[in-house]
Amino acid sequence: MSFRPEHELHRRRFSRNVGLGLTLVAFVALVFALTVVKVTRGDPMQAFDHVARPELETAKQKEAGQ
């Protein structure tokens, strides 16, 4: 039983798939690195959740000179 020779189209498709795979891996690594840097910086990550936070109010009062 012999295998058919590989068609040129399959070689081109394989090289494109490898390129796309490497690009995807690079993107995932970039997002992971940015996430790690943001988390390890230690900045408080606060979102707008419609709740009054006293620590933000005191910061605004200090900026206003009160």
Backbone as JSON, one array per atom type, in Angstrom:
{
  "sequence": "MSFRPEHELHRRRFSRNVGLGLTLVAFVALVFALTVVKVTRGDPMQAFDHVARPELETAKQKEAGQ",
  "N": [[0.84, -1.16, 0.0], [0.75, 2.06, -0.97], [1.29, 5.49, -0.22], [-0.34, 8.41, -1.35], [1.33, 11.04, -3.12], [2.05, 14.11, -1.41], [0.08, 16.93, -1.93], [0.76, 20.16, -3.36], [-0.84, 22.2, -2.45], [-1.57, 21.39, 0.12], [0.83, 21.64, 1.5], [1.21, 24.43, 1.43], [-1.06, 25.24, 2.85], [-0.54, 24.07, 5.32], [1.72, 25.54, 6.13], [0.59, 28.06, 6.39], [-1.21, 27.53, 8.46], [0.56, 26.94, 10.54], [1.81, 29.43, 10.81], [-0.39, 31.02, 11.56], [-1.05, 29.75, 13.95], [1.26, 30.26, 15.49], [1.05, 33.04, 15.65], [-1.32, 33.27, 17.12], [-0.53, 32.06, 19.54], [1.43, 33.92, 20.31], [-0.18, 36.17, 20.73], [-1.82, 35.31, 22.86], [0.18, 34.96, 24.8], [1.01, 37.62, 25.08], [-1.32, 38.87, 26.12], [-1.53, 37.43, 28.52], [0.88, 38.2, 29.76], [0.46, 40.98, 30.07], [-1.71, 40.89, 31.83], [-0.56, 39.67, 34.09], [1.33, 41.62, 34.8], [-0.36, 43.79, 35.4], [-1.79, 42.78, 37.59], [0.24, 42.22, 39.47], [1.27, 44.72, 39.98], [-0.07, 45.92, 42.05], [-1.93, 47.94, 42.24], [-5.05, 49.2, 43.29], [-7.81, 47.74, 41.86], [-10.62, 49.07, 40.88], [-13.93, 49.07, 39.93], [-16.62, 50.77, 38.28], [-19.36, 50.58, 40.1], [-21.76, 51.64, 40.95], [-21.87, 52.28, 43.66], [-21.35, 54.19, 46.54], [-18.13, 55.04, 47.56], [-16.24, 55.57, 50.34], [-13.46, 56.03, 50.42], [-12.88, 57.15, 47.97], [-14.29, 59.51, 48.09], [-12.98, 60.94, 50.13], [-10.58, 61.4, 48.87], [-11.35, 63.11, 46.84], [-12.15, 65.31, 48.35], [-9.72, 66.08, 49.49], [-8.37, 66.92, 47.2], [-9.87, 69.12, 46.56], [-9.17, 70.84, 48.52], [-10.2, 70.78, 51.08]],
  "CA": [[0.0, 0.0, 0.0], [1.55, 3.27, -1.04], [0.58, 6.73, 0.05], [-0.31, 9.37, -2.47], [2.23, 12.16, -2.82], [1.38, 15.28, -0.82], [-0.19, 17.98, -2.91], [1.39, 21.45, -3.04], [-1.84, 22.98, -1.7], [-1.5, 21.0, 1.53], [2.05, 22.24, 2.08], [0.95, 25.86, 1.65], [-2.05, 25.35, 3.92], [0.14, 23.74, 6.58], [2.58, 26.66, 6.53], [-0.3, 29.12, 6.88], [-1.73, 27.13, 9.77], [1.64, 27.11, 11.52], [1.96, 30.87, 11.02], [-1.54, 31.5, 12.33], [-0.91, 29.19, 15.29], [2.29, 31.02, 16.21], [0.49, 34.36, 15.93], [-2.27, 33.11, 18.21], [0.25, 31.82, 20.76], [2.05, 35.19, 20.68], [-1.24, 37.04, 21.26], [-2.18, 34.8, 24.19], [1.3, 35.28, 25.69], [0.97, 39.06, 25.33], [-2.44, 39.14, 27.03], [-1.17, 36.87, 29.81], [1.92, 39.05, 30.36], [-0.17, 42.23, 30.51], [-2.52, 40.58, 33.0], [0.34, 39.44, 35.22], [1.9, 42.92, 35.19], [-1.4, 44.6, 36.04], [-2.14, 42.21, 38.89], [1.36, 42.3, 40.4], [1.6, 46.11, 40.32], [-0.66, 46.2, 43.36], [-2.9, 49.02, 42.2], [-6.41, 48.71, 43.53], [-8.62, 47.74, 40.65], [-12.0, 49.33, 41.27], [-14.8, 49.31, 38.79], [-17.79, 51.59, 38.55], [-20.41, 49.64, 40.48], [-22.89, 52.4, 41.45], [-21.85, 52.29, 45.11], [-20.5, 55.25, 47.06], [-16.97, 54.52, 48.28], [-15.71, 56.67, 51.14], [-12.05, 56.33, 50.11], [-12.84, 58.05, 46.83], [-14.82, 60.8, 48.53], [-11.94, 61.67, 50.85], [-9.58, 61.83, 47.9], [-11.9, 64.29, 46.15], [-12.14, 66.42, 49.3], [-8.33, 66.52, 49.62], [-8.02, 67.64, 45.99], [-10.59, 70.39, 46.57], [-8.56, 71.7, 49.54], [-10.99, 70.79, 52.32]],
  "C": [[0.9, 1.24, 0.0], [0.67, 4.49, -0.78], [0.69, 7.64, -1.17], [0.67, 10.49, -2.12], [1.43, 13.36, -2.31], [1.24, 16.37, -1.87], [0.42, 19.3, -2.42], [0.45, 22.34, -2.22], [-1.78, 22.65, -0.21], [-0.26, 21.57, 2.21], [1.83, 23.72, 2.37], [-0.04, 26.06, 2.81], [-1.41, 25.06, 5.27], [1.01, 24.9, 7.04], [1.74, 27.83, 7.02], [-0.85, 28.79, 8.27], [-0.67, 27.27, 10.86], [1.83, 28.59, 11.83], [0.83, 31.44, 11.86], [-1.48, 30.98, 13.77], [0.12, 29.94, 16.11], [1.81, 32.43, 16.55], [-0.5, 34.3, 17.09], [-1.56, 32.87, 19.54], [0.9, 33.11, 21.24], [1.01, 36.14, 21.28], [-1.64, 36.61, 22.66], [-1.08, 35.11, 25.2], [1.31, 36.76, 26.05], [-0.14, 39.42, 26.32], [-2.12, 38.62, 28.43], [-0.13, 37.75, 30.51], [1.34, 40.37, 30.86], [-1.02, 42.01, 31.75], [-1.65, 40.39, 34.23], [0.93, 40.76, 35.7], [0.87, 43.76, 35.91], [-1.74, 44.08, 37.42], [-1.0, 42.39, 39.89], [1.77, 43.73, 40.73], [1.01, 46.52, 41.65], [-1.62, 47.36, 43.37], [-4.28, 48.46, 42.51], [-7.22, 48.83, 42.24], [-10.07, 47.88, 41.06], [-12.8, 49.67, 40.03], [-15.96, 50.2, 39.23], [-18.95, 50.67, 38.83], [-21.61, 50.33, 41.14], [-22.99, 52.38, 42.97], [-20.9, 53.39, 45.56], [-19.37, 54.63, 47.87], [-16.33, 55.68, 49.04], [-14.26, 57.01, 50.79], [-11.92, 57.23, 48.89], [-13.35, 59.43, 47.21], [-13.75, 61.59, 49.28], [-10.84, 62.14, 49.91], [-10.06, 63.07, 47.16], [-11.87, 65.51, 47.07], [-10.7, 66.96, 49.49], [-7.91, 67.33, 48.41], [-8.67, 69.01, 45.98], [-10.03, 71.33, 47.64], [-9.34, 71.74, 50.83], [-10.33, 69.97, 53.37]]
}
